[in-house]
């Protein structure tokens, strides 16, 4: 069992920054492929970024150069640094952990608006 808790969401102006955190329970964090996904109103959930147990990262084209995913295995935490935010980044952001099974957090809301 893995429980994921996201934090760091909020309201930010276009061009601003936010840092999301996802804290995972258990002692198996280092084995998981971690990821961030988002779901905007009226749209399907989409991949934002992933990071493997070895540190290899992957990003959606829409966030490349603006977002950075990282992990701290000693803290069992994955982060998403979001810079130069745009209104189209507005969504609920979900943390994901994948190994043999798939686990999801409850999400944290990010609103980018003037």
For each residue, the residues with C-beta under 8 A, 3 or more apart:
1: 25 26
2: 24 25 26 28 32 97 103
3: 24 25 26 103
4: 22 23 24 25 95 96 97 103 104 105
5: 22 23 95 105 106
6: 9 20 21 22 93 94 95 105 106 107 108
7: 20 21 22 23 108
8: 18 19 20 21 108
9: 6 18 20 92 93 108 109 110
10: 18 109 110 111
11: 111 113
12: 16 17 18 85 110 111 112
13: 16 85 112 113 114
14: 85 86 87 112 113 114
15: 84 85
16: 12 13 85 112
17: 12 81 82 83 84 85
18: 8 9 10 12 82 85 110
19: 8 79 80 81 82
20: 6 7 8 9 36 79 80 82 93 108 110
21: 6 7 8 77 78 79
22: 4 5 6 7 34 36 77 78 79 80 95 105
23: 4 5 7 75 76 77
24: 2 3 4 29 32 76 77 78 95 97
25: 1 2 3 4 76
26: 1 2 3 29 76
27: 76
28: 2 31 32 99
29: 24 26 32 73 76 97
30: 53 73
31: 28 53 99
32: 2 24 28 29 53 97 98 99
33: 50 51 52 53 97 98 99
34: 22 50 51 69 71 78 95 96 97 98
35: 47 48 49 50 51 69 95 96 97 98
36: 20 22 48 49 50 69 78 80 93 94 95 96
37: 45 46 47 48 93 94 96
38: 45 46 48 89 91 92 93 94 110
39: 43 44 45 46 91 92 94 107
40: 43 88 90 91
41: 90 91
42:
43: 39 40 46 91
44: 39
45: 37 38 39 94
46: 37 38 39 43 60
47: 35 37 50 60
48: 35 36 37 38 59 60 63 67 69 80 93
49: 35 36 57 58 59 60 63 67 68 69 80
50: 33 34 35 36 47 57 58 69
51: 33 34 35 55 56 57 58 69 70 71 78
52: 33 55 56 57
53: 30 31 32 33
54:
55: 51 52 71
56: 51 52
57: 49 50 51 52 68 69
58: 49 50 51
59: 48 49 63 64 67 69
60: 46 47 48 49 63 64
61: 64
62: 88
63: 48 49 59 60 66 67 82 89
64: 59 60 61 67
65:
66: 63 82 83 84 85
67: 48 49 59 63 64 80 81 82 83
68: 49 57 80 81 83
69: 34 35 36 48 49 50 51 57 59 78 79 80 81
70: 51 78 79 81
71: 34 51 55 77 78 79
72: 75 76 77 78 79
73: 29 30 76
74:
75: 23 72
76: 23 24 25 26 27 29 72 73
77: 21 22 23 24 71 72
78: 21 22 24 34 36 51 69 70 71 72 95
79: 19 20 21 22 69 70 71 72
80: 19 20 22 36 48 49 67 68 69 93
81: 17 19 67 68 69 70
82: 17 18 19 20 63 66 67 85 89 110
83: 17 66 67 68
84: 15 17 66
85: 12 13 14 15 16 17 18 66 82 89 110 112
86: 14 89 112
87: 14 90 112 113
88: 40 62 112
89: 38 63 82 85 86 110 112
90: 40 41 87 110 111 112 113
91: 38 39 40 41 43 109 110
92: 9 38 39 107 108 109 110
93: 6 9 20 36 37 38 48 80 107 108 109 110
94: 6 36 37 38 39 45 104 105 106 107
95: 4 5 6 22 24 34 35 36 78 104 105
96: 4 34 35 36 37 102 103 104 105
97: 2 4 24 29 32 33 34 35 102 103
98: 32 33 34 35 101 102 103
99: 28 31 32 33
100:
101: 98
102: 96 97 98
103: 2 3 4 96 97 98
104: 4 94 95 96
105: 4 5 6 22 94 95 96 108
106: 5 6 94
107: 6 39 92 93 94
108: 6 7 8 9 20 92 93 105
109: 9 10 91 92 93
110: 9 10 12 18 20 38 82 85 89 90 91 92 93
111: 10 11 12 90
112: 12 13 14 16 85 86 87 88 89 90
113: 11 13 14 87 90
114: 13 14
